[in-house]
Amino acid sequence: MRFLVDMNLSPRWIDFLTAAGHEAIHWIDVGEPNALDRMILEHAHRNGQVILTQDLDFGTLLAVGGLATPSVIQFRAQAVLPSDVGEQLLAAIAVARTHLETGALVTVDPVGHRVTVLPISMGGA
């Protein structure tokens, strides 16, 4: 799987994901540090990447835009280094792999993870 690690996460994630057999790049290596989240979404979509982030705004952008891709994995935790939540991330990737390949928002927190298949329904009658 191909990952794009957001600016708000340590570049240590690159080595961690690569060691686990994934392809990974940090946003700092492909874009401007102050880029809008929408630009990061577009880049990940064009390049078939899953965004790894601690920024909860991506879920809102996916929902409001009715987007089916790119997939996003977001951490909801204070400690987000690979040594803190790396094993939880790998477990979430293993369980949600099929959904991540087709479009999903995966939330990883200290006690587990949850998967929302994209596009996110905004509800209504």
ABEGO torsion letter per residue (X at the ends): XBBBBBAABBAAAAAAAAAAGBBBBBAAAABBAABBAAAAAAAAAAAGBBBBBABAAAAAAAAAAGBAOBBBBBBBBABABAAAAAAAAAAAAAAAAAAAAAEBBBBBBAAEBBBBBOBBBAEEX
